[in-house]
Amino acid sequence: MVRNHLSRRTALLGLGAGLVTSALPARGADGFADASEFGLDPAIDGDQSAALQAAIDAAAKQGRTLLLPAGSYSAHDINLHGSIRGVTGQTLLLSVSDAPVGRVANVTDAMLEGLSFSGGTGSPGDDRGLLGLEAAERATIRDCFFTGSAIGLSAYASSATIENCSFTQMGDAAIHSSDSLGLTIRGNRISDCGNAGIRIWRNESGRDGSIVTGNRIERIGWVGGGNGQNGNGVNVFKADDVIVSDNVIADCAFTAVRVNSANNTQVRGNTCLNAGEVAIFSEFAFSGSVIADNIIDGAASGISITNLDQGGRLATCTGNIVRNIAAKSEVNPDARPVGIYAEADTVIADNAIDNVPGIGVLAGWGPFVRNLVVADNVISAVDTGIGVSVVQDTPAGPVRVSGNIITAREATIVGMEWEKVVSDDLARDAARYPNVAVLDNTVAPAS
């Protein structure tokens, strides 16, 4: 459990620095209820849970939005419902125990806006966040700030829009969702988290339908260790029909976008910078991954579409730019410098790959190769252009390599048995491997 002790003054100043104050409506304005009407006072240096709960309940019963003025309020286990608005960056809710500040639970159409949540003198443990959503429908969390805890916002079996919020210095993750009913997570700023930026997880595989778009995620660590379950900007696990699009994700210890055992996932239009392992990963029992139009600049491997042995299959990998791959990974010694890798039922086409101290495109590994198209890619400044697994001890599925333009330092298109190159010119030797077709590629000399 991560515990982060922040003074009331330090937390308030830190969250409010550089922000433009959002004025509250005047006291008594139609449709609004001022917190002072219910005895709340930011000058009170103690637990105000009871007064805050009474104010929330009364305002909701009256159908009014509760206005919380600038200042800090210590609380825990608040039942948040109705509409609650603070002054963006200046209305601070401080945890005073190892429980969430509050929960939006078993309600519809709750709205939280302009509130800042901090660990204060407590920090929720396990997978509970400073703010929890539990069986909430159509909740909206907007212009809120989260800092100094293990998890900022945790969601279970909920549908919600989480937008224009800031999450920083989370010991574990900014947003952790389990068994979602469809979240929209957009336009948020996430930084300096211990293990993850955004997790979209399910206990059992099934429809999720969350959309993660337009977020800025950076500096995601790996304090929990492991071989990929931590250190990811966006992690989708057993959650089907998820879209991860148009995010800027930088400096993740492992992966910018990691899809594990999920179906019908779209990963498109993301800018992925300086990943410590594979920048975009589709792994284990996935099916139906679209990986398109992403920019990858800096990673130990660019894109990996893998685990045919676990049922991982069926993908398109098109229109991506992959460049500046590192010679090795500092977090996973098993990672290899490869631009794009795939195993089964996958089209790799129209990508641009540059500066790889290894293989530009690798089609299959050992016997794990089936129904691969590697076509019309531009591959430059690589050691080897394209590698194709030609292990013959088990029946191999077809592979077609066509229409690529390749500039390589050592070899252009090679046949491989595991790591060993058994054909240094697969175009010449393709007749030895009836499942492989190599045609109409253009080879340019290395400069």
HELIX and SHEET records of a PDB file:
HELIX    1   1 ARG A    8  GLY A   16  1                                   9    
HELIX    2   2 ALA A   35  PHE A   38  5                                   4    
HELIX    3   3 SER A   49  LYS A   61  1                                  13    
HELIX    4   4 LEU A  308  GLN A  310  5                                   3    
HELIX    5   5 LEU A  426  ASP A  429  1                                   4    
HELIX    6   6 ALA A  430  ARG A  432  5                                   3    
SHEET    1   A16 PHE A  32  ASP A  34  0                                        
SHEET    2   A16 THR A  65  LEU A  68  1                                        
SHEET    3   A16 SER A  83  GLY A  86  1                                        
SHEET    4   A16 MET A 111  GLU A 113  1                                        
SHEET    5   A16 ALA A 139  ARG A 142  1                                        
SHEET    6   A16 ALA A 160  GLU A 163  1                                        
SHEET    7   A16 LEU A 183  ARG A 186  1                                        
SHEET    8   A16 ILE A 211  THR A 213  1                                        
SHEET    9   A16 ILE A 243  SER A 245  1                                        
SHEET   10   A16 ASN A 263  ARG A 268  1                                        
SHEET   11   A16 SER A 287  ALA A 292  1                                        
SHEET   12   A16 ARG A 313  THR A 318  1                                        
SHEET   13   A16 ALA A 344  ALA A 349  1                                        
SHEET   14   A16 ARG A 370  ALA A 375  1                                        
SHEET   15   A16 VAL A 399  SER A 402  1                                        
SHEET   16   A16 VAL A 436  LEU A 439  1                                        
SHEET    1   B 7 GLY A  71  ALA A  75  0                                        
SHEET    2   B 7 THR A  91  SER A  95  1                                        
SHEET    3   B 7 SER A 116  SER A 118  1                                        
SHEET    4   B 7 PHE A 145  TYR A 156  1                                        
SHEET    5   B 7 LEU A 131  GLU A 134  1                                        
SHEET    6   B 7 GLY A 102  ALA A 105  1                                        
SHEET    7   B 7 ILE A  78  ASN A  79  1                                        
SHEET    1   C18 GLY A  71  ALA A  75  0                                        
SHEET    2   C18 THR A  91  SER A  95  1                                        
SHEET    3   C18 SER A 116  SER A 118  1                                        
SHEET    4   C18 PHE A 145  TYR A 156  1                                        
SHEET    5   C18 SER A 166  SER A 178  1                                        
SHEET    6   C18 ARG A 189  CYS A 193  1                                        
SHEET    7   C18 ARG A 216  ILE A 220  1                                        
SHEET    8   C18 VAL A 248  CYS A 252  1                                        
SHEET    9   C18 THR A 271  LEU A 273  1                                        
SHEET   10   C18 ILE A 295  ALA A 299  1                                        
SHEET   11   C18 ILE A 321  ILE A 325  1                                        
SHEET   12   C18 ALA A 352  ALA A 363  1                                        
SHEET   13   C18 VAL A 338  ALA A 342  1                                        
SHEET   14   C18 SER A 301  ILE A 305  1                                        
SHEET   15   C18 VAL A 278  GLU A 283  1                                        
SHEET   16   C18 THR A 255  ASN A 260  1                                        
SHEET   17   C18 ASN A 232  ASP A 240  1                                        
SHEET   18   C18 ALA A 196  ARG A 207  1                                        
SHEET    1   D15 GLY A  71  ALA A  75  0                                        
SHEET    2   D15 THR A  91  SER A  95  1                                        
SHEET    3   D15 SER A 116  SER A 118  1                                        
SHEET    4   D15 PHE A 145  TYR A 156  1                                        
SHEET    5   D15 SER A 166  SER A 178  1                                        
SHEET    6   D15 ARG A 189  CYS A 193  1                                        
SHEET    7   D15 ARG A 216  ILE A 220  1                                        
SHEET    8   D15 VAL A 248  CYS A 252  1                                        
SHEET    9   D15 THR A 271  LEU A 273  1                                        
SHEET   10   D15 ILE A 295  ALA A 299  1                                        
SHEET   11   D15 ILE A 321  ILE A 325  1                                        
SHEET   12   D15 ALA A 352  ALA A 363  1                                        
SHEET   13   D15 VAL A 378  SER A 389  1                                        
SHEET   14   D15 ILE A 405  GLU A 417  1                                        
SHEET   15   D15 LYS A 420  SER A 423 -1                                        
SHEET    1   E15 GLY A  71  ALA A  75  0                                        
SHEET    2   E15 THR A  91  SER A  95  1                                        
SHEET    3   E15 SER A 116  SER A 118  1                                        
SHEET    4   E15 PHE A 145  TYR A 156  1                                        
SHEET    5   E15 SER A 166  SER A 178  1                                        
SHEET    6   E15 ARG A 189  CYS A 193  1                                        
SHEET    7   E15 ARG A 216  ILE A 220  1                                        
SHEET    8   E15 VAL A 248  CYS A 252  1                                        
SHEET    9   E15 THR A 271  LEU A 273  1                                        
SHEET   10   E15 ILE A 295  ALA A 299  1                                        
SHEET   11   E15 ILE A 321  ILE A 325  1                                        
SHEET   12   E15 ALA A 352  ALA A 363  1                                        
SHEET   13   E15 VAL A 378  SER A 389  1                                        
SHEET   14   E15 ILE A 405  GLU A 417  1                                        
SHEET   15   E15 THR A 442  ALA A 444  1                                        
END                                                                             
